[in-house]
Amino acid sequence: MSRFITLEDVKSDPRVATLIRRADEQMAAIGYTEHGFRHVGLVAENARRVLQELSLNSRLAELAAIAGYLHDIGNTISRQMHSKTGAVLAFQILSDMGMDPEEASAISAAIGNHDEQEGGVIVSPITAAVVLADKSDVHRSRVRNPNMAAFDIHDRINYAAQKANLIVSPSDHTITLDLSIDTSIGSVFEYFEIFMSRMLFSRKAAEFLGHRFRMVINGIPLL
């Protein structure tokens, strides 16, 4: 018999905790920004909030939260194709926990399609919510390198980001990424230079949900 699995159930599973910790260790080893409990926790809550604020049903929002929490576990194996390996891992874990196969497969599909550089496609509201939540997490707290003089462009742009808010506005059918960037550390041009593919993917996600994607940086609308 299938169980009604929640995000709290997933968080309490020791396999999930181990995979998130190991994934972040692997990302640290190859010099990437933080991909651990802070990141996946934020993505989970924002993915849930996106669908809640669009008045979609609460179970769909819960599935989006679970997908957001599990979306990077494939990094345990390798950064390459991490969305695909993560999808397989998530389906197995959720099935073992007793989740209905329809729900487990929907989460797996969202995880498998959350990365635009690995051929991701927006296939569902769950996928769209995870993509928007994941791509909007740009913040200085993700930077591991303590030496600013040794920052690469990714470190510099993340460290320059002082605030990142994802704002859902059903009344005017927009989803806005509102950023505050310290331009003495990283420029707006550099942000677009390294994150343009993310923003285009976010636009597709917003459009799938029937909304227009907007970007505001330091109070100035840019998209």
C-alpha positions in Angstrom: 0.0 0.0 0.0 1.3 3.5 -0.9 2.2 5.9 1.8 1.5 9.7 1.8 5.1 10.8 1.9 5.9 14.3 3.0 9.0 16.5 2.9 9.5 15.9 6.6 9.6 12.1 6.0 12.2 12.6 3.3 14.3 14.9 5.5 14.3 12.2 8.3 15.5 9.4 6.0 19.2 8.7 6.8 19.9 7.8 3.1 18.8 11.2 2.0 20.9 13.0 4.6 24.0 11.0 3.6 23.5 11.7 -0.1 23.1 15.4 0.4 26.2 15.6 2.7 28.3 13.5 0.3 27.1 15.5 -2.7 28.1 18.7 -1.1 31.5 17.2 -0.2 32.0 16.3 -3.8 31.1 19.8 -5.0 33.5 21.3 -2.5 36.3 19.0 -3.8 35.9 20.3 -7.3 35.6 23.9 -6.3 31.9 24.5 -6.6 29.7 26.7 -4.5 27.6 25.3 -1.6 25.2 22.6 -2.7 24.3 21.2 0.8 21.5 21.4 3.3 21.2 25.2 3.0 20.8 25.1 -0.7 18.4 22.2 -1.0 16.3 23.4 1.9 15.9 26.8 0.3 15.0 25.2 -3.1 12.5 22.9 -1.4 10.7 25.8 0.4 10.7 28.1 -2.6 9.5 25.4 -5.0 6.6 24.7 -2.6 5.9 28.4 -2.3 5.8 29.0 -6.0 3.0 26.4 -6.5 1.2 27.5 -3.4 1.1 31.1 -4.5 -0.2 30.0 -7.9 -3.1 28.3 -6.0 -2.2 24.8 -7.3 -3.2 22.0 -5.1 -1.3 21.4 -1.8 -0.2 17.9 -2.7 1.5 19.1 -5.9 3.3 21.8 -3.9 4.5 19.2 -1.4 5.8 17.0 -4.3 7.7 20.1 -5.6 9.2 20.6 -2.2 10.4 17.0 -2.1 11.8 17.3 -5.6 13.6 20.5 -4.6 15.1 18.8 -1.5 16.4 15.9 -3.6 17.3 17.6 -6.8 21.1 17.6 -6.3 21.7 14.1 -4.8 23.1 12.9 -8.1 26.2 15.0 -7.3 27.2 12.2 -4.9 28.1 10.2 -8.0 29.4 12.9 -10.3 28.6 16.4 -11.4 28.3 15.1 -14.9 24.7 14.1 -15.6 23.9 14.6 -11.9 20.3 15.4 -12.8 19.8 12.0 -14.4 21.6 9.9 -11.7 19.7 12.0 -9.1 16.4 11.1 -10.7 17.2 7.4 -10.5 18.3 7.6 -6.9 15.3 9.6 -5.9 12.8 7.2 -7.5 14.4 4.3 -5.7 14.4 5.9 -2.3 10.9 7.2 -2.6 9.7 3.8 -3.8 11.4 2.1 -0.9 9.6 4.6 1.4 6.3 3.5 0.0 5.4 6.5 -2.2 2.9 6.0 -4.9 4.7 5.3 -8.2 2.8 8.1 -10.0 4.1 10.6 -7.4 7.6 9.2 -7.3 7.9 9.3 -11.1 6.7 12.9 -11.2 9.4 13.9 -8.7 12.0 11.8 -10.6 11.1 13.6 -13.9 11.4 17.0 -12.2 14.9 16.1 -10.9 16.0 14.6 -14.2 15.0 17.8 -16.0 16.1 20.6 -13.6 19.5 21.3 -15.3 19.4 23.2 -18.6 23.0 22.1 -19.4 22.0 18.5 -19.2 19.2 18.8 -21.7 16.5 19.6 -19.1 12.9 20.3 -20.4 10.1 21.8 -18.4 7.7 18.8 -18.3 5.4 19.7 -15.4 4.5 22.3 -12.8 6.8 20.5 -10.3 9.7 20.8 -12.7 9.0 24.5 -13.3 8.8 25.2 -9.6 12.1 23.4 -8.9 13.9 25.2 -11.8 12.7 28.6 -10.6 13.7 27.9 -7.0 17.1 26.4 -8.0 18.2 29.0 -10.4 17.2 31.9 -8.1 19.6 30.8 -5.3 22.5 33.2 -5.9 24.0 34.5 -2.7 27.3 35.2 -1.0 26.6 32.6 1.6 27.2 29.9 -1.0 30.8 30.9 -1.6 33.3 28.6 0.1 36.6 30.3 -0.8 37.7 32.6 2.0 40.2 34.4 -0.1 38.5 37.1 -2.2 41.7 37.7 -4.1 41.5 34.1 -5.5 37.8 34.3 -6.5 36.9 33.1 -10.0 33.9 34.7 -11.7 31.4 32.3 -10.2 32.7 33.1 -6.7 32.7 36.8 -7.4 29.1 37.0 -8.7 27.7 34.8 -6.0 29.6 36.8 -3.3 28.3 40.1 -4.9 24.7 38.9 -4.5 23.5 40.3 -1.2 19.8 39.5 -1.7 17.8 37.2 -4.0 14.0 37.1 -3.7 11.7 35.1 -5.9 8.4 36.9 -6.1 5.3 35.3 -7.5 2.6 37.8 -8.6 -0.5 35.9 -10.0 -2.4 39.2 -10.3 -0.1 40.4 -13.1 1.0 36.9 -14.2 4.7 37.5 -13.4 7.4 35.7 -11.5 10.3 38.0 -10.6 13.8 37.4 -9.5 14.7 40.5 -7.5 18.5 40.7 -6.9 20.7 43.1 -5.0 24.2 43.0 -6.2 27.3 44.8 -4.9 28.7 46.1 -8.2 32.0 46.9 -6.6 32.5 43.1 -6.4 30.8 41.8 -9.5 29.0 43.6 -12.4 25.6 43.1 -13.8 27.2 42.2 -17.1 29.2 39.5 -15.5 26.0 38.1 -13.9 24.5 37.7 -17.4 27.7 36.4 -18.8 27.7 33.3 -16.6 24.0 32.9 -15.8 22.2 33.7 -19.1 21.3 30.0 -19.7 19.8 29.8 -16.2 17.7 32.9 -16.8 16.5 31.6 -20.2 15.5 28.3 -18.5 13.8 30.2 -15.8 11.8 32.1 -18.4 10.6 28.8 -19.9 9.6 27.6 -16.4 7.6 30.7 -15.7 5.9 30.5 -19.2 5.0 26.9 -18.5 3.1 28.1 -15.4 1.4 30.8 -17.5 3.5 33.7 -16.2 6.2 36.1 -17.5 9.6 35.9 -16.0 11.1 39.2 -14.9 14.5 40.1 -13.5 15.2 43.2 -11.4 18.7 44.0 -10.3 19.3 46.8 -7.8 15.8 48.1 -8.5 16.2 48.3 -12.2 14.1 45.9 -14.4 16.3 44.1 -16.9 14.0 41.4 -18.2 
